[in-house]
């Protein structure tokens, strides 16, 4: 894939990338990971600087971008929700033009996809999507790398997503599977199936890649024979109690349990983009326990802490794949 050239390209959603380009990024990530593990310096982008806009705070995304940039020799400026005037005193378009005059790349993590798309439209330097309400492409690369490392391949892998599949994770996993020739199943209450327009778009992609898409409310059917069982939190903090009550009622049948993992098969792995409500060791976990009597939510602690859970390998791979994205889009030809 030496002919793949992504210099100057924005990284906003996987829909914008071909299978070959995605594989190229995974190859780069694998190479950078090997160098990191072996202590081989790779300051390929020394002298460059990137701006990291976080309208939504994060542990994994922030750390992954900062460490990856540092390893590549770059400087970073972190702009938290109070550290930027974006969308308040300064328009998104103006922010993009100001930052593009000072930085070599811009990361955005926040709300609507339209915001990161507008940043990219008005920026003369690459813009990277660290998460929006609709898509989470850097997480997808980490997930694909984790799956590839475990199984040795991606095509024909069967991935089942349980929970709320309407937003960034359900959307992005469906797109990733369609692009890579994998078999995607959304296993959830039908109220939480992905957007119909995106489903149609992914079905067209799947015709070319050999992927398949399925949607079911039947847990036994949806998880049977899956290679990857995937879930995410059901509710974002700050949403009203009525939303919590509804989601818990609708989605508790889709909690990932040992029985679900056994139904998937002996080789099945468990993935989660984190953070996870799997125990009472957080203030939010204890709050959930106090309000709803739950010791765990979207996944049991038994599964989360099992040998089949690769969530921490997956989290580490955020750094290696983000490094690949920054390098590929900023490198000098």
C-alpha positions in Angstrom: 0.0 0.0 0.0 2.9 2.3 -0.7 0.7 4.3 -3.1 -1.7 5.4 -0.3 -1.2 9.1 0.3 -3.2 10.7 3.1 -1.1 13.9 3.5 -3.4 16.9 4.2 -6.5 14.8 4.5 -9.0 15.3 7.4 -10.0 12.3 9.5 -13.7 13.0 10.3 -15.4 9.6 9.7 -14.5 6.2 8.3 -17.1 6.8 5.5 -14.5 9.1 3.9 -11.9 6.4 3.7 -11.4 3.3 1.5 -10.6 -0.2 2.8 -7.1 0.2 1.5 -6.6 3.5 3.3 -7.9 2.0 6.6 -5.6 -0.9 6.3 -2.7 1.5 5.6 -3.4 3.3 8.8 -3.5 -0.1 10.7 -0.2 -1.0 9.2 1.3 2.3 10.3 -0.1 1.8 13.8 1.4 -1.7 14.0 4.8 -0.4 13.0 4.6 2.5 15.5 3.5 0.1 18.2 6.5 -2.2 17.6 8.8 0.8 17.7 7.3 2.0 21.0 7.6 -1.4 22.6 11.2 -1.7 21.5 12.2 1.8 22.6 12.9 2.9 19.0 12.6 6.7 18.8 10.3 8.0 16.0 10.1 11.7 16.2 9.1 11.9 12.6 7.1 15.1 13.0 9.6 17.1 15.1 8.9 20.8 15.1 5.2 20.5 14.4 2.4 21.6 16.8 -1.2 20.5 17.2 -4.2 22.0 18.9 -6.5 19.6 20.9 -10.1 21.0 21.4 -12.1 19.1 24.0 -15.6 20.4 24.4 -16.2 17.0 26.0 -13.6 15.9 28.5 -11.8 12.5 28.1 -9.2 10.2 29.6 -8.3 7.9 26.7 -8.6 10.4 23.8 -6.7 13.2 25.5 -3.9 10.9 26.7 -3.7 9.1 23.4 -3.3 12.3 21.4 -0.9 13.9 23.8 1.4 10.9 24.1 1.2 10.1 20.4 2.1 13.7 19.5 5.0 13.7 22.0 6.4 10.5 20.6 6.3 12.0 17.1 8.2 15.0 18.4 5.2 17.5 18.3 4.0 20.0 20.8 0.4 20.1 21.9 -2.0 22.7 23.3 -5.0 21.4 25.2 -8.1 23.5 25.0 -10.7 22.4 27.6 -14.4 23.5 27.6 -13.4 26.7 29.3 -10.2 27.2 27.4 -11.6 28.1 24.0 -14.1 30.6 22.7 -15.3 28.2 20.0 -18.9 28.8 19.2 -19.3 31.4 22.0 -17.3 34.6 21.3 -15.8 33.2 18.1 -17.5 31.2 15.4 -16.3 27.7 14.4 -15.2 29.0 11.0 -13.1 31.8 12.6 -11.6 29.4 15.2 -10.5 27.1 12.4 -8.8 29.9 10.5 -7.1 31.2 13.7 -5.8 27.8 14.8 -4.7 26.8 11.3 -2.5 29.8 11.2 -0.6 28.6 14.3 -0.8 24.8 14.3 -0.2 22.0 11.9 -3.2 20.0 12.9 -6.4 20.3 14.9 -8.3 17.7 17.0 -11.9 18.2 18.0 -13.9 16.2 20.6 -17.4 17.4 21.3 -20.9 17.5 20.0 -22.4 17.6 16.5 -20.6 16.2 13.5 -21.4 19.5 11.8 -18.9 21.2 14.1 -15.9 19.1 13.2 -17.0 19.2 9.5 -17.1 23.0 9.6 -13.7 23.2 11.3 -12.3 21.1 8.5 -14.0 23.2 5.8 -12.4 26.4 7.0 -9.0 24.9 8.2 -6.0 24.8 5.9 -4.5 22.0 8.1 -5.8 18.5 8.8 -8.7 18.2 11.3 -9.2 15.0 13.3 -12.4 13.8 14.9 -11.8 12.7 18.5 -15.5 12.0 19.0 -18.8 13.6 18.0 -22.4 12.6 18.7 -22.5 10.8 15.4 -19.1 9.2 14.8 -16.0 8.0 16.7 -13.5 7.1 14.0 -10.3 7.0 16.1 -12.0 4.5 18.4 -12.8 2.4 15.3 -9.1 2.2 14.3 -8.2 1.0 17.8 -11.0 -1.6 17.7 -9.9 -2.9 14.3 -6.3 -3.1 15.4 -7.3 -5.0 18.5 -9.4 -7.5 16.5 -6.7 -7.9 13.9 -4.1 -8.6 16.6 -6.2 -11.3 18.2 -7.5 -13.1 15.1 -4.9 -12.2 12.5 -7.5 -10.9 10.0 -10.6 -8.7 9.7 -12.6 -9.9 6.8 -15.6 -12.1 7.8 -15.2 -11.4 11.5 -18.6 -11.4 13.2 -19.1 -8.5 15.5 -22.3 -8.1 17.7 -23.0 -4.8 19.3 -25.4 -4.8 22.3 -27.0 -1.7 23.7 -27.9 1.7 22.3 -26.8 1.5 18.6 -28.3 4.9 17.6 -25.3 7.1 18.1 -21.5 7.3 17.6 -20.5 3.8 18.6 -23.3 1.9 16.9 -23.0 4.1 13.8 -19.2 3.8 13.6 -19.0 0.1 14.2 -21.6 -0.5 11.5 -19.5 1.6 9.1 -16.2 0.0 10.1 -17.7 -3.5 9.5 -19.2 -2.5 6.2 -15.9 -1.1 5.0 -13.7 -4.0 6.1 -16.0 -6.9 4.9 -17.0 -7.9 8.5 -20.4 -9.0 9.6 -22.2 -6.5 11.9 -25.2 -7.3 14.1 -27.0 -4.7 16.3 -28.6 -6.7 19.0 -31.0 -4.5 21.0 -34.5 -3.2 21.5 -35.7 -2.1 18.1 -36.1 1.5 19.5 -32.3 1.6 19.6 -31.4 0.4 16.0 -29.1 2.7 14.0 -30.4 5.4 11.7 -32.1 4.0 8.7 -30.4 6.4 6.2 -27.0 5.3 7.5 -28.0 1.6 7.3 -28.9 2.0 3.6 -25.5 3.7 3.0 -23.7 0.9 4.8 -25.7 -1.8 2.9 -24.4 -0.3 -0.4 -20.8 -0.4 0.9 -21.3 -4.0 2.1 -22.3 -5.1 -1.4 -18.8 -4.3 -2.5 -16.9 -5.5 0.5 -18.7 -8.8 1.2 -19.9 -7.5 4.6 -23.4 -8.1 6.1 -25.7 -6.2 8.4 -28.2 -7.6 10.7 -30.6 -6.2 13.3 -32.3 -8.3 16.0 -34.0 -8.1 19.4 -33.2 -11.7 20.1 -30.1 -12.0 22.3 -29.5 -15.7 21.7 -29.8 -15.3 17.9 -27.8 -12.1 17.7 -24.8 -13.2 19.8 -24.6 -16.8 18.6 -21.2 -17.5 16.9 -20.0 -13.9 17.2 -16.2 -13.4 17.3 -16.5 -10.0 19.0 -19.1 -8.9 21.6 -19.1 -5.2 22.0 -21.0 -2.8 24.2 -21.0 0.8 25.5 -22.6 2.8 28.3 -26.3 3.2 28.0 -26.7 6.7 29.3 -24.5 9.8 29.3 -24.2 11.6 32.6 -26.3 14.7 32.9 -29.3 13.1 31.1 -32.5 13.3 33.1 -33.6 10.5 35.5 -36.5 9.6 33.1 -34.0 8.7 30.4 -32.0 6.5 32.8 -35.1 4.6 33.9 -36.2 4.1 30.3 -32.8 2.9 29.1 -32.3 0.5 32.1 -35.7 -1.0 31.5 -35.2 -1.4 27.7 -31.5 -2.4 27.7 -31.0 -4.6 30.8 -31.9 -7.7 28.7 -28.8 -6.8 26.5 -26.3 -6.6 29.4 -23.2 -8.6 28.4 -23.0 -11.6 30.7 -21.0 -14.9 30.9 -24.0 -16.6 29.3 -23.8 -14.3 26.3 -20.1 -14.8 25.9 -20.6 -18.6 26.1 -23.3 -18.4 23.5 -20.9 -16.5 21.2 -18.3 -19.2 21.4 -15.0 -20.1 23.0 -12.9 -17.7 20.8 -15.1 -14.7 21.3 -13.6 -11.6 22.8 -15.2 -8.7 24.7 -14.6 -5.0 23.7 -15.8 -1.8 25.3 -14.7 1.8 24.4 -14.7 2.8 28.1 -15.4 4.0 30.7 -17.6 1.2 31.9 -20.2 0.8 34.7 -19.2 -2.7 35.7 -18.7 -2.3 39.5 -19.2 0.1 42.4 -15.7 1.5 42.4 -16.7 4.9 41.0 -18.9 7.7 42.3 -21.2 7.3 39.3 -21.4 3.5 39.9 -22.5 4.1 43.5 -25.0 6.7 42.3 -26.5 4.2 39.9 -26.6 1.6 42.8 -28.4 4.1 45.0 -31.0 5.1 42.5 -31.6 1.9 40.6 -30.2 -0.9 42.7 -27.7 -2.0 40.1 -24.2 -3.3 40.9 -23.3 -3.3 37.2 -24.9 -1.9 34.1 -24.0 -2.7 30.5 -21.6 -5.5 31.3 -21.1 -7.7 34.3 -17.8 -7.4 36.3 -17.2 -11.1 35.7 -17.0 -10.5 31.9 -15.2 -7.2 32.2 -12.4 -8.8 34.3 -12.2 -12.0 32.4 -9.4 -13.2 30.1 -11.7 -12.7 27.1 -11.9 -9.0 27.8 -9.4 -7.0 25.8 -10.6 -3.6 26.9 -7.2 -2.4 28.1 -5.3 -3.6 25.1 -8.0 -1.8 23.1 -7.5 1.4 25.1 -3.7 1.3 24.6 -4.3 0.9 20.8 -6.0 4.3 20.8 -2.5 5.8 21.1 -0.9 3.7 18.4 -3.7 4.3 15.9 -4.0 8.0 16.6 -0.3 8.3 16.1 -0.8 6.6 12.7 -3.5 9.1 11.7 -1.5 12.2 12.7 1.7 10.9 10.9 -0.2 9.9 7.7 -2.0 13.2 7.4 1.0 15.5 8.4 4.0 13.7 7.0 6.2 15.4 4.5 6.3 13.8 1.1 
